[in-house]
Amino acid sequence: MTRTDADGALDEALALVSRTPDGGGHRAAPWQRARETAARAGTGVRARTHRVALADAHGEVLAAPLDALGDLPSFDTSAMDGWAVAGPGPWSIRPGEAVLAGAEPPAPLADGEAVRIATGARIPVDTSAVIRSEHARESGTQLHAARPVSTGQDIRPRGQECRSCDLLLPDGSLVTPAVLGLAAAAGYDELLTRPRPRVEVLVLGDELLTEGLPHDGLIRDALSPMLGPWLTRLGAEVVSTRRLGDDPDGAEALLAAVTGSTADLIVTTGGTASGPVDHVHPVLERAGAELLVDGVAVRPGHPMLLARLGDRADGRHVVGLPGNPLAAVSGLLTLAEPLLRALAGRRQRPRYTVSVEGDVHGHPYDTRLVPVLLTDEHAVPLHYNGPAMLRGVAAADALAVVPPHGVRSGQDVEVLDLPWASGGCFT
């Protein structure tokens, strides 16, 4: 996309007001541009593919078109339980016989003959129609129709759904339960798909407890229990979640993890600002990483980052999330989600807006992400939306994208669905 003068002016304005927490001079990326950068980064990676059984393909993306292997259905079948009839009625009932699904091909019907048939059963040769059971009446050995009968009614002809070699779905389609059913019906045992991106989570901090109540300046680790399942819902395969300290040994362990990991994406938490124990930037510099996004003009989550290790086509990525829980959620939705969707070969989510109920104050310069509850007509802002709080987002359906200076009640606001609330998740 060609940068316009307006884009450049916006960047320059943001450069003056969006800075690192310590007042440094680097420029924070506008929120939407940061998401676009993350998506482009994932799109540039060379795609991996594998062939998997249908049972293992759910949530992955087709790496090849799904073509019809044959006609579907492969023979004329009955669409209803009832009677197969030939010619005009009334019809003579064929004694002691019924045509069942999965049975051997039935004998042809003579003109004026009827035979009982089950849904999905092969249609006898010379059948002119199927009469539903509730629309037929038996009288001794005769069958009478309760309403007019049209030729071909309730018969699924061979190839009605598709003919051999028809394109059923293009590559890039998400393998949903319905796609699994279609593939099975079409005769597939395996699918060629793009595997889920592999993610390693590194939680940084010496102040984190893994159990019990907070005490003596220590707090519970809220990120380890949250990030793995969240990333899984975003379509990732989370290969590990580890905790590392803030001391020099922790920095060395972080460097070893970043340079030695075989995951497609490394997600870190904390340490992305410029405090005395914030090691992420120095470690990435030592690792030779290229910073693609270094700070985003969004609240919460301002000091998030995106970096690339290695070249564009075969490189791995690091998403650095802030340590505060809601700020980390902001980073997940801003950088990790569009990156993971691109790595998985999925289209980005369509953008949409909802009318907000109640005024929502904004930051003077940056975008705000605010937890909201979605009703039939409105997005209702929730309280407890500070950077360290999870109470609001735990009750939310989405995050509202609030522009600088806020929105008034009744105005439309863009919303980002949370994966478990929208049905747009991978699994």
KEKOL-192022 format. One record per residue (C-alpha): residue number from 1; x, y, z. Coordinates in nm, 3 decimals. Layout:
N
<rec pos="NUM" x="X" y="Y" z="Z"/>
...
end
This chain:
427
<rec pos="1" x="0.000" y="0.000" z="0.000"/>
<rec pos="2" x="0.142" y="0.341" z="-0.095"/>
<rec pos="3" x="0.192" y="0.576" z="0.196"/>
<rec pos="4" x="-0.001" y="0.900" z="0.156"/>
<rec pos="5" x="0.090" y="1.241" z="0.286"/>
<rec pos="6" x="-0.185" y="1.199" z="0.544"/>
<rec pos="7" x="-0.028" y="0.873" z="0.662"/>
<rec pos="8" x="0.305" y="1.043" z="0.701"/>
<rec pos="9" x="0.153" y="1.333" z="0.890"/>
<rec pos="10" x="-0.025" y="1.093" z="1.125"/>
<rec pos="11" x="0.299" y="0.908" z="1.192"/>
<rec pos="12" x="0.481" y="1.232" z="1.266"/>
<rec pos="13" x="0.210" y="1.341" z="1.507"/>
<rec pos="14" x="0.218" y="1.007" z="1.684"/>
<rec pos="15" x="0.595" y="1.025" z="1.703"/>
<rec pos="16" x="0.561" y="1.336" z="1.918"/>
<rec pos="17" x="0.310" y="1.193" z="2.162"/>
<rec pos="18" x="0.363" y="0.815" z="2.166"/>
<rec pos="19" x="0.682" y="0.725" z="2.345"/>
<rec pos="20" x="0.830" y="0.448" z="2.550"/>
<rec pos="21" x="0.730" y="0.446" z="2.917"/>
<rec pos="22" x="1.067" y="0.595" z="3.015"/>
<rec pos="23" x="1.019" y="0.888" z="2.781"/>
<rec pos="24" x="1.247" y="0.757" z="2.506"/>
<rec pos="25" x="1.216" y="0.888" z="2.158"/>
<rec pos="26" x="1.124" y="0.588" z="1.944"/>
<rec pos="27" x="0.797" y="0.607" z="1.760"/>
<rec pos="28" x="0.506" y="0.382" z="1.853"/>
<rec pos="29" x="0.317" y="0.232" z="1.562"/>
<rec pos="30" x="-0.047" y="0.330" z="1.510"/>
<rec pos="31" x="-0.269" y="0.046" z="1.630"/>
<rec pos="32" x="-0.416" y="-0.055" z="1.294"/>
<rec pos="33" x="-0.080" y="-0.032" z="1.122"/>
<rec pos="34" x="0.074" y="-0.259" z="1.386"/>
<rec pos="35" x="-0.192" y="-0.522" z="1.313"/>
<rec pos="36" x="-0.128" y="-0.495" z="0.941"/>
<rec pos="37" x="0.246" y="-0.533" z="0.999"/>
<rec pos="38" x="0.186" y="-0.850" z="1.199"/>
<rec pos="39" x="-0.036" y="-0.994" z="0.926"/>
<rec pos="40" x="0.221" y="-0.914" z="0.656"/>
<rec pos="41" x="0.496" y="-1.073" z="0.862"/>
<rec pos="42" x="0.303" y="-1.399" z="0.880"/>
<rec pos="43" x="0.207" y="-1.390" z="0.513"/>
<rec pos="44" x="0.573" y="-1.365" z="0.413"/>
<rec pos="45" x="0.672" y="-1.693" z="0.582"/>
<rec pos="46" x="0.707" y="-1.993" z="0.350"/>
<rec pos="47" x="0.409" y="-2.220" z="0.409"/>
<rec pos="48" x="0.455" y="-2.568" z="0.555"/>
<rec pos="49" x="0.212" y="-2.844" z="0.461"/>
<rec pos="50" x="0.139" y="-3.197" z="0.574"/>
<rec pos="51" x="-0.106" y="-3.473" z="0.490"/>
<rec pos="52" x="-0.322" y="-3.579" z="0.785"/>
<rec pos="53" x="-0.614" y="-3.806" z="0.856"/>
<rec pos="54" x="-0.954" y="-3.636" z="0.864"/>
<rec pos="55" x="-0.968" y="-3.669" z="1.242"/>
<rec pos="56" x="-0.650" y="-3.458" z="1.274"/>
<rec pos="57" x="-0.736" y="-3.190" z="1.017"/>
<rec pos="58" x="-0.996" y="-2.999" z="1.219"/>
<rec pos="59" x="-0.902" y="-2.632" z="1.262"/>
<rec pos="60" x="-0.628" y="-2.640" z="0.999"/>
<rec pos="61" x="-0.641" y="-2.484" z="0.652"/>
<rec pos="62" x="-0.661" y="-2.667" z="0.320"/>
<rec pos="63" x="-0.330" y="-2.650" z="0.135"/>
<rec pos="64" x="-0.485" y="-2.787" z="-0.185"/>
<rec pos="65" x="-0.829" y="-2.758" z="-0.342"/>
<rec pos="66" x="-1.089" y="-3.012" z="-0.231"/>
<rec pos="67" x="-1.201" y="-3.166" z="-0.560"/>
<rec pos="68" x="-1.481" y="-3.417" z="-0.601"/>
<rec pos="69" x="-1.339" y="-3.767" z="-0.635"/>
<rec pos="70" x="-1.662" y="-3.888" z="-0.793"/>
<rec pos="71" x="-2.030" y="-3.807" z="-0.835"/>
<rec pos="72" x="-2.219" y="-3.725" z="-0.515"/>
<rec pos="73" x="-2.445" y="-3.905" z="-0.460"/>
<rec pos="74" x="-2.285" y="-4.183" z="-0.660"/>
<rec pos="75" x="-2.625" y="-4.336" z="-0.749"/>
<rec pos="76" x="-2.990" y="-4.233" z="-0.746"/>
<rec pos="77" x="-3.116" y="-4.248" z="-0.387"/>
<rec pos="78" x="-3.440" y="-4.199" z="-0.202"/>
<rec pos="79" x="-3.469" y="-3.869" z="-0.017"/>
<rec pos="80" x="-3.745" y="-3.998" z="0.211"/>
<rec pos="81" x="-3.884" y="-4.306" z="0.379"/>
<rec pos="82" x="-4.181" y="-4.417" z="0.171"/>
<rec pos="83" x="-4.258" y="-4.599" z="-0.152"/>
<rec pos="84" x="-4.075" y="-4.624" z="-0.483"/>
<rec pos="85" x="-4.336" y="-4.639" z="-0.759"/>
<rec pos="86" x="-4.332" y="-4.686" z="-1.137"/>
<rec pos="87" x="-4.589" y="-4.529" z="-1.366"/>
<rec pos="88" x="-4.930" y="-4.391" z="-1.269"/>
<rec pos="89" x="-5.122" y="-4.525" z="-0.965"/>
<rec pos="90" x="-5.272" y="-4.698" z="-0.798"/>
<rec pos="91" x="-4.981" y="-4.940" z="-0.767"/>
<rec pos="92" x="-4.949" y="-5.306" z="-0.680"/>
<rec pos="93" x="-4.732" y="-5.355" z="-0.370"/>
<rec pos="94" x="-4.439" y="-5.588" z="-0.423"/>
<rec pos="95" x="-4.491" y="-5.846" z="-0.148"/>
<rec pos="96" x="-4.239" y="-5.921" z="0.127"/>
<rec pos="97" x="-3.971" y="-5.680" z="0.016"/>
<rec pos="98" x="-3.826" y="-5.345" z="0.114"/>
<rec pos="99" x="-3.532" y="-5.155" z="-0.029"/>
<rec pos="100" x="-3.288" y="-5.055" z="0.246"/>
<rec pos="101" x="-2.986" y="-4.824" z="0.254"/>
<rec pos="102" x="-2.664" y="-5.013" z="0.193"/>
<rec pos="103" x="-2.838" y="-5.318" z="0.045"/>
<rec pos="104" x="-2.763" y="-5.482" z="-0.288"/>
<rec pos="105" x="-2.914" y="-5.313" z="-0.598"/>
<rec pos="106" x="-3.289" y="-5.386" z="-0.598"/>
<rec pos="107" x="-3.475" y="-5.550" z="-0.883"/>
<rec pos="108" x="-3.625" y="-5.309" z="-1.139"/>
<rec pos="109" x="-3.983" y="-5.196" z="-1.089"/>
<rec pos="110" x="-4.250" y="-5.301" z="-1.337"/>
<rec pos="111" x="-4.498" y="-5.041" z="-1.458"/>
<rec pos="112" x="-4.771" y="-5.000" z="-1.193"/>
<rec pos="113" x="-4.558" y="-5.155" z="-0.916"/>
<rec pos="114" x="-4.456" y="-5.014" z="-0.578"/>
<rec pos="115" x="-4.198" y="-5.121" z="-0.320"/>
<rec pos="116" x="-4.126" y="-4.985" z="0.026"/>
<rec pos="117" x="-3.799" y="-4.788" z="0.043"/>
<rec pos="118" x="-3.584" y="-4.627" z="0.312"/>
<rec pos="119" x="-3.410" y="-4.288" z="0.307"/>
<rec pos="120" x="-3.072" y="-4.319" z="0.136"/>
<rec pos="121" x="-3.155" y="-4.647" z="-0.034"/>
<rec pos="122" x="-3.067" y="-4.709" z="-0.397"/>
<rec pos="123" x="-3.360" y="-4.633" z="-0.630"/>
<rec pos="124" x="-3.481" y="-4.936" z="-0.833"/>
<rec pos="125" x="-3.442" y="-4.905" z="-1.208"/>
<rec pos="126" x="-3.752" y="-4.758" z="-1.380"/>
<rec pos="127" x="-3.873" y="-4.584" z="-1.063"/>
<rec pos="128" x="-4.068" y="-4.271" z="-1.156"/>
<rec pos="129" x="-4.112" y="-4.118" z="-0.808"/>
<rec pos="130" x="-4.090" y="-4.173" z="-0.433"/>
<rec pos="131" x="-4.406" y="-4.118" z="-0.229"/>
<rec pos="132" x="-4.351" y="-4.028" z="0.134"/>
<rec pos="133" x="-4.504" y="-4.269" z="0.383"/>
<rec pos="134" x="-4.737" y="-4.002" z="0.520"/>
<rec pos="135" x="-4.865" y="-3.927" z="0.170"/>
<rec pos="136" x="-4.956" y="-4.287" z="0.084"/>
<rec pos="137" x="-5.238" y="-4.523" z="0.185"/>
<rec pos="138" x="-5.236" y="-4.902" z="0.164"/>
<rec pos="139" x="-5.553" y="-5.087" z="0.069"/>
<rec pos="140" x="-5.487" y="-5.460" z="0.068"/>
<rec pos="141" x="-5.222" y="-5.515" z="-0.200"/>
<rec pos="142" x="-5.280" y="-5.172" z="-0.353"/>
<rec pos="143" x="-5.104" y="-4.843" z="-0.280"/>
<rec pos="144" x="-5.285" y="-4.512" z="-0.328"/>
<rec pos="145" x="-5.135" y="-4.161" z="-0.322"/>
<rec pos="146" x="-5.299" y="-3.902" z="-0.096"/>
<rec pos="147" x="-5.186" y="-3.617" z="-0.323"/>
<rec pos="148" x="-5.067" y="-3.571" z="-0.681"/>
<rec pos="149" x="-4.738" y="-3.743" z="-0.769"/>
<rec pos="150" x="-4.481" y="-3.570" z="-0.991"/>
<rec pos="151" x="-4.210" y="-3.750" z="-1.182"/>
<rec pos="152" x="-3.880" y="-3.752" z="-0.993"/>
<rec pos="153" x="-4.021" y="-3.630" z="-0.662"/>
<rec pos="154" x="-3.812" y="-3.712" z="-0.352"/>
<rec pos="155" x="-3.540" y="-3.877" z="-0.560"/>
<rec pos="156" x="-3.183" y="-3.752" z="-0.522"/>
<rec pos="157" x="-3.034" y="-3.810" z="-0.866"/>
<rec pos="158" x="-2.675" y="-3.918" z="-0.911"/>
<rec pos="159" x="-2.444" y="-3.617" z="-0.915"/>
<rec pos="160" x="-2.704" y="-3.381" z="-0.767"/>
<rec pos="161" x="-2.451" y="-3.228" z="-0.527"/>
<rec pos="162" x="-2.141" y="-3.256" z="-0.745"/>
<rec pos="163" x="-1.991" y="-3.430" z="-1.043"/>
<rec pos="164" x="-1.650" y="-3.593" z="-1.049"/>
<rec pos="165" x="-1.365" y="-3.335" z="-1.051"/>
<rec pos="166" x="-1.593" y="-3.046" z="-0.945"/>
<rec pos="167" x="-1.425" y="-2.796" z="-0.711"/>
<rec pos="168" x="-1.586" y="-2.841" z="-0.370"/>
<rec pos="169" x="-1.368" y="-2.594" z="-0.176"/>
<rec pos="170" x="-1.063" y="-2.385" z="-0.271"/>
<rec pos="171" x="-0.730" y="-2.409" z="-0.094"/>
<rec pos="172" x="-0.713" y="-2.173" z="0.200"/>
<rec pos="173" x="-1.050" y="-2.291" z="0.335"/>
<rec pos="174" x="-1.068" y="-2.356" z="0.709"/>
<rec pos="175" x="-1.136" y="-2.720" z="0.793"/>
<rec pos="176" x="-1.452" y="-2.694" z="1.000"/>
<rec pos="177" x="-1.669" y="-2.985" z="1.118"/>
<rec pos="178" x="-1.886" y="-2.932" z="0.808"/>
<rec pos="179" x="-1.578" y="-2.951" z="0.584"/>
<rec pos="180" x="-1.479" y="-3.278" z="0.752"/>
<rec pos="181" x="-1.825" y="-3.414" z="0.678"/>
<rec pos="182" x="-1.810" y="-3.301" z="0.316"/>
<rec pos="183" x="-1.463" y="-3.451" z="0.270"/>
<rec pos="184" x="-1.577" y="-3.782" z="0.417"/>
<rec pos="185" x="-1.891" y="-3.787" z="0.202"/>
<rec pos="186" x="-1.674" y="-3.721" z="-0.103"/>
<rec pos="187" x="-1.450" y="-4.017" z="-0.021"/>
<rec pos="188" x="-1.145" y="-3.853" z="0.137"/>
<rec pos="189" x="-0.946" y="-4.031" z="0.409"/>
<rec pos="190" x="-0.673" y="-3.764" z="0.436"/>
<rec pos="191" x="-0.635" y="-3.395" z="0.361"/>
<rec pos="192" x="-0.337" y="-3.181" z="0.266"/>
<rec pos="193" x="-0.336" y="-2.893" z="0.514"/>
<rec pos="194" x="-0.119" y="-2.626" z="0.668"/>
<rec pos="195" x="-0.027" y="-2.727" z="1.024"/>
<rec pos="196" x="-0.105" y="-2.506" z="1.319"/>
<rec pos="197" x="0.173" y="-2.260" z="1.404"/>
<rec pos="198" x="0.384" y="-2.388" z="1.694"/>
<rec pos="199" x="0.414" y="-2.142" z="1.985"/>
<rec pos="200" x="0.637" y="-2.136" z="2.292"/>
<rec pos="201" x="0.534" y="-1.911" z="2.583"/>
<rec pos="202" x="0.798" y="-1.757" z="2.812"/>
<rec pos="203" x="0.662" y="-1.587" z="3.125"/>
<rec pos="204" x="0.918" y="-1.350" z="3.277"/>
<rec pos="205" x="0.926" y="-1.230" z="3.636"/>
<rec pos="206" x="1.059" y="-1.305" z="3.984"/>
<rec pos="207" x="0.745" y="-1.183" z="4.160"/>
<rec pos="208" x="0.512" y="-1.459" z="4.037"/>
<rec pos="209" x="0.350" y="-1.728" z="4.252"/>
<rec pos="210" x="0.215" y="-2.049" z="4.103"/>
<rec pos="211" x="-0.029" y="-2.125" z="4.387"/>
<rec pos="212" x="-0.194" y="-1.976" z="4.692"/>
<rec pos="213" x="-0.279" y="-1.620" z="4.785"/>
<rec pos="214" x="-0.056" y="-1.322" z="4.700"/>
<rec pos="215" x="0.171" y="-1.225" z="4.987"/>
<rec pos="216" x="0.487" y="-1.031" z="5.075"/>
<rec pos="217" x="0.497" y="-0.838" z="4.748"/>
<rec pos="218" x="0.446" y="-1.151" z="4.540"/>
<rec pos="219" x="0.151" y="-1.193" z="4.303"/>
<rec pos="220" x="-0.013" y="-1.488" z="4.136"/>
<rec pos="221" x="0.093" y="-1.573" z="3.784"/>
<rec pos="222" x="-0.225" y="-1.500" z="3.589"/>
<rec pos="223" x="-0.060" y="-1.523" z="3.248"/>
<rec pos="224" x="0.058" y="-1.885" z="3.238"/>
<rec pos="225" x="-0.293" y="-2.028" z="3.293"/>
<rec pos="226" x="-0.443" y="-1.781" z="3.044"/>
<rec pos="227" x="-0.204" y="-1.755" z="2.751"/>
<rec pos="228" x="-0.177" y="-2.121" z="2.652"/>
<rec pos="229" x="-0.553" y="-2.180" z="2.616"/>
<rec pos="230" x="-0.598" y="-1.838" z="2.453"/>
<rec pos="231" x="-0.331" y="-1.907" z="2.193"/>
<rec pos="232" x="-0.482" y="-2.250" z="2.132"/>
<rec pos="233" x="-0.815" y="-2.083" z="2.060"/>
<rec pos="234" x="-0.632" y="-1.857" z="1.816"/>
<rec pos="235" x="-0.522" y="-2.167" z="1.626"/>
<rec pos="236" x="-0.176" y="-2.229" z="1.769"/>
<rec pos="237" x="-0.017" y="-2.548" z="1.891"/>
<rec pos="238" x="0.134" y="-2.442" z="2.224"/>
<rec pos="239" x="0.442" y="-2.659" z="2.266"/>
<rec pos="240" x="0.548" y="-2.530" z="2.610"/>
<rec pos="241" x="0.494" y="-2.263" z="2.874"/>
<rec pos="242" x="0.798" y="-2.179" z="3.086"/>
<rec pos="243" x="0.881" y="-1.924" z="3.357"/>
<rec pos="244" x="1.210" y="-1.736" z="3.355"/>
<rec pos="245" x="1.356" y="-1.503" z="3.616"/>
<rec pos="246" x="1.441" y="-1.136" z="3.587"/>
<rec pos="247" x="1.803" y="-1.177" z="3.702"/>
<rec pos="248" x="2.106" y="-1.206" z="3.471"/>
<rec pos="249" x="2.066" y="-1.583" z="3.465"/>
<rec pos="250" x="1.710" y="-1.529" z="3.348"/>
<rec pos="251" x="1.833" y="-1.302" z="3.070"/>
<rec pos="252" x="2.077" y="-1.571" z="2.954"/>
<rec pos="253" x="1.800" y="-1.830" z="2.970"/>
<rec pos="254" x="1.581" y="-1.599" z="2.762"/>
<rec pos="255" x="1.856" y="-1.561" z="2.502"/>
<rec pos="256" x="1.902" y="-1.938" z="2.485"/>
<rec pos="257" x="1.526" y="-1.988" z="2.449"/>
<rec pos="258" x="1.490" y="-1.725" z="2.177"/>
<rec pos="259" x="1.785" y="-1.850" z="1.973"/>
<rec pos="260" x="1.730" y="-2.222" z="2.032"/>
<rec pos="261" x="1.353" y="-2.257" z="2.001"/>
<rec pos="262" x="1.211" y="-2.441" z="1.702"/>
<rec pos="263" x="0.867" y="-2.284" z="1.747"/>
<rec pos="264" x="0.721" y="-2.063" z="1.475"/>
<rec pos="265" x="0.637" y="-1.799" z="1.735"/>
<rec pos="266" x="0.782" y="-1.721" z="2.077"/>
<rec pos="267" x="0.554" y="-1.521" z="2.305"/>
<rec pos="268" x="0.715" y="-1.346" z="2.600"/>
<rec pos="269" x="0.542" y="-1.161" z="2.882"/>
<rec pos="270" x="0.690" y="-0.869" z="3.069"/>
<rec pos="271" x="1.028" y="-0.711" z="3.020"/>
<rec pos="272" x="0.932" y="-0.515" z="2.708"/>
<rec pos="273" x="0.971" y="-0.166" z="2.860"/>
<rec pos="274" x="1.299" y="-0.007" z="2.967"/>
<rec pos="275" x="1.314" y="-0.082" z="3.337"/>
<rec pos="276" x="1.620" y="-0.210" z="3.523"/>
<rec pos="277" x="1.522" y="-0.578" z="3.476"/>
<rec pos="278" x="1.354" y="-0.551" z="3.134"/>
<rec pos="279" x="1.575" y="-0.780" z="2.928"/>
<rec pos="280" x="1.369" y="-0.841" z="2.614"/>
<rec pos="281" x="1.510" y="-0.562" z="2.398"/>
<rec pos="282" x="1.877" y="-0.634" z="2.484"/>
<rec pos="283" x="1.824" y="-1.007" z="2.431"/>
<rec pos="284" x="1.662" y="-0.952" z="2.091"/>
<rec pos="285" x="1.950" y="-0.725" z="1.991"/>
<rec pos="286" x="2.202" y="-0.992" z="2.094"/>
<rec pos="287" x="2.002" y="-1.251" z="1.898"/>
<rec pos="288" x="2.021" y="-1.038" z="1.582"/>
<rec pos="289" x="1.643" y="-0.995" z="1.565"/>
<rec pos="290" x="1.476" y="-0.738" z="1.344"/>
<rec pos="291" x="1.220" y="-0.527" z="1.529"/>
<rec pos="292" x="0.909" y="-0.496" z="1.310"/>
<rec pos="293" x="0.692" y="-0.326" z="1.573"/>
<rec pos="294" x="0.848" y="-0.160" z="1.877"/>
<rec pos="295" x="0.567" y="-0.010" z="2.080"/>
<rec pos="296" x="0.208" y="0.050" z="1.972"/>
<rec pos="297" x="-0.005" y="0.358" z="2.026"/>
<rec pos="298" x="-0.266" y="0.163" z="2.223"/>
<rec pos="299" x="-0.379" y="0.151" z="2.585"/>
<rec pos="300" x="-0.335" y="-0.083" z="2.759"/>
<rec pos="301" x="-0.039" y="-0.259" z="2.607"/>
<rec pos="302" x="0.172" y="0.028" z="2.478"/>
<rec pos="303" x="0.516" y="-0.144" z="2.516"/>
<rec pos="304" x="0.431" y="-0.456" z="2.310"/>
<rec pos="305" x="0.665" y="-0.558" z="2.027"/>
<rec pos="306" x="0.704" y="-0.786" z="1.726"/>
<rec pos="307" x="1.043" y="-0.909" z="1.606"/>
<rec pos="308" x="1.169" y="-1.146" z="1.338"/>
<rec pos="309" x="1.455" y="-1.393" z="1.379"/>
<rec pos="310" x="1.613" y="-1.502" z="1.052"/>
<rec pos="311" x="1.504" y="-1.419" z="0.700"/>
<rec pos="312" x="1.155" y="-1.327" z="0.588"/>
<rec pos="313" x="1.062" y="-1.657" z="0.424"/>
<rec pos="314" x="1.197" y="-1.900" z="0.684"/>
<rec pos="315" x="1.230" y="-1.683" z="0.992"/>
<rec pos="316" x="1.065" y="-1.719" z="1.330"/>
<rec pos="317" x="0.888" y="-1.445" z="1.520"/>
<rec pos="318" x="0.877" y="-1.308" z="1.872"/>
<rec pos="319" x="0.576" y="-1.127" z="2.015"/>
<rec pos="320" x="0.663" y="-0.946" z="2.335"/>
<rec pos="321" x="0.360" y="-0.884" z="2.554"/>
<rec pos="322" x="0.351" y="-0.646" z="2.850"/>
<rec pos="323" x="0.341" y="-0.808" z="3.192"/>
<rec pos="324" x="0.009" y="-0.661" z="3.307"/>
<rec pos="325" x="-0.270" y="-0.911" z="3.228"/>
<rec pos="326" x="-0.513" y="-0.690" z="3.032"/>
<rec pos="327" x="-0.218" y="-0.525" z="2.856"/>
<rec pos="328" x="-0.105" y="-0.876" z="2.755"/>
<rec pos="329" x="-0.454" y="-0.945" z="2.618"/>
<rec pos="330" x="-0.426" y="-0.624" z="2.417"/>
<rec pos="331" x="-0.099" y="-0.751" z="2.273"/>
<rec pos="332" x="-0.251" y="-1.087" z="2.186"/>
<rec pos="333" x="-0.528" y="-0.926" z="1.984"/>
<rec pos="334" x="-0.309" y="-0.657" z="1.831"/>
<rec pos="335" x="-0.006" y="-0.860" z="1.722"/>
<rec pos="336" x="-0.036" y="-1.233" z="1.797"/>
<rec pos="337" x="-0.378" y="-1.295" z="1.644"/>
<rec pos="338" x="-0.316" y="-1.142" z="1.298"/>
<rec pos="339" x="0.030" y="-1.301" z="1.287"/>
<rec pos="340" x="-0.104" y="-1.647" z="1.376"/>
<rec pos="341" x="-0.390" y="-1.624" z="1.127"/>
<rec pos="342" x="-0.143" y="-1.540" z="0.852"/>
<rec pos="343" x="0.098" y="-1.816" z="0.956"/>
<rec pos="344" x="-0.191" y="-2.062" z="0.949"/>
<rec pos="345" x="-0.299" y="-1.946" z="0.603"/>
<rec pos="346" x="-0.627" y="-1.801" z="0.728"/>
<rec pos="347" x="-0.791" y="-1.480" z="0.614"/>
<rec pos="348" x="-0.791" y="-1.194" z="0.859"/>
<rec pos="349" x="-1.110" y="-1.129" z="1.048"/>
<rec pos="350" x="-1.354" y="-0.894" z="0.877"/>
<rec pos="351" x="-1.385" y="-0.562" z="1.055"/>
<rec pos="352" x="-1.724" y="-0.452" z="1.182"/>
<rec pos="353" x="-1.874" y="-0.192" z="1.415"/>
<rec pos="354" x="-2.142" y="-0.187" z="1.682"/>
<rec pos="355" x="-2.325" y="0.103" z="1.841"/>
<rec pos="356" x="-2.187" y="0.170" z="2.188"/>
<rec pos="357" x="-2.421" y="0.215" z="2.485"/>
<rec pos="358" x="-2.284" y="0.492" z="2.704"/>
<rec pos="359" x="-1.995" y="0.732" z="2.661"/>
<rec pos="360" x="-1.645" y="0.582" z="2.657"/>
<rec pos="361" x="-1.357" y="0.813" z="2.738"/>
<rec pos="362" x="-1.048" y="0.789" z="2.524"/>
<rec pos="363" x="-0.676" y="0.848" z="2.554"/>
<rec pos="364" x="-0.563" y="1.189" z="2.427"/>
<rec pos="365" x="-0.351" y="1.036" z="2.152"/>
<rec pos="366" x="-0.369" y="0.656" z="2.151"/>
<rec pos="367" x="-0.631" y="0.394" z="2.072"/>
<rec pos="368" x="-0.795" y="0.228" z="2.374"/>
<rec pos="369" x="-0.913" y="-0.133" z="2.387"/>
<rec pos="370" x="-1.206" y="-0.161" z="2.627"/>
<rec pos="371" x="-1.385" y="-0.485" z="2.727"/>
<rec pos="372" x="-1.751" y="-0.482" z="2.620"/>
<rec pos="373" x="-2.054" y="-0.705" z="2.647"/>
<rec pos="374" x="-2.243" y="-0.746" z="2.319"/>
<rec pos="375" x="-2.623" y="-0.731" z="2.332"/>
<rec pos="376" x="-2.861" y="-0.766" z="2.038"/>
<rec pos="377" x="-2.810" y="-0.398" z="1.954"/>
<rec pos="378" x="-2.520" y="-0.250" z="2.147"/>
<rec pos="379" x="-2.171" y="-0.287" z="2.286"/>
<rec pos="380" x="-2.189" y="-0.222" z="2.659"/>
<rec pos="381" x="-1.857" y="-0.109" z="2.814"/>
<rec pos="382" x="-1.751" y="-0.299" z="3.124"/>
<rec pos="383" x="-1.577" y="-0.167" z="3.433"/>
<rec pos="384" x="-1.247" y="-0.298" z="3.570"/>
<rec pos="385" x="-1.057" y="-0.229" z="3.251"/>
<rec pos="386" x="-0.723" y="-0.119" z="3.392"/>
<rec pos="387" x="-0.400" y="-0.270" z="3.253"/>
<rec pos="388" x="-0.361" y="-0.511" z="3.547"/>
<rec pos="389" x="-0.727" y="-0.615" z="3.565"/>
<rec pos="390" x="-0.893" y="-0.924" z="3.420"/>
<rec pos="391" x="-1.234" y="-0.890" z="3.584"/>
<rec pos="392" x="-1.376" y="-0.690" z="3.293"/>
<rec pos="393" x="-1.243" y="-0.902" z="3.009"/>
<rec pos="394" x="-1.345" y="-1.224" z="3.187"/>
<rec pos="395" x="-1.708" y="-1.112" z="3.150"/>
<rec pos="396" x="-1.665" y="-0.965" z="2.801"/>
<rec pos="397" x="-1.759" y="-1.082" z="2.451"/>
<rec pos="398" x="-1.522" y="-0.843" z="2.275"/>
<rec pos="399" x="-1.290" y="-0.546" z="2.306"/>
<rec pos="400" x="-1.408" y="-0.214" z="2.168"/>
<rec pos="401" x="-1.153" y="-0.018" z="1.965"/>
<rec pos="402" x="-1.194" y="0.333" z="2.107"/>
<rec pos="403" x="-1.024" y="0.607" z="1.902"/>
<rec pos="404" x="-0.837" y="0.898" z="2.065"/>
<rec pos="405" x="-1.067" y="1.129" z="2.264"/>
<rec pos="406" x="-1.333" y="0.856" z="2.302"/>
<rec pos="407" x="-1.682" y="0.797" z="2.166"/>
<rec pos="408" x="-2.028" y="0.917" z="2.260"/>
<rec pos="409" x="-2.318" y="0.690" z="2.340"/>
<rec pos="410" x="-2.487" y="0.577" z="2.018"/>
<rec pos="411" x="-2.177" y="0.612" z="1.804"/>
<rec pos="412" x="-2.044" y="0.310" z="1.615"/>
<rec pos="413" x="-1.722" y="0.157" z="1.742"/>
<rec pos="414" x="-1.512" y="-0.124" z="1.596"/>
<rec pos="415" x="-1.509" y="-0.440" z="1.807"/>
<rec pos="416" x="-1.267" y="-0.733" z="1.826"/>
<rec pos="417" x="-1.451" y="-1.053" z="1.910"/>
<rec pos="418" x="-1.299" y="-1.272" z="2.176"/>
<rec pos="419" x="-1.246" y="-1.617" z="2.022"/>
<rec pos="420" x="-1.475" y="-1.811" z="2.253"/>
<rec pos="421" x="-1.758" y="-1.558" z="2.221"/>
<rec pos="422" x="-1.760" y="-1.511" z="1.844"/>
<rec pos="423" x="-1.744" y="-1.867" z="1.716"/>
<rec pos="424" x="-1.456" y="-1.748" z="1.501"/>
<rec pos="425" x="-1.197" y="-1.955" z="1.680"/>
<rec pos="426" x="-0.995" y="-2.233" z="1.523"/>
<rec pos="427" x="-1.112" y="-2.516" z="1.743"/>
end
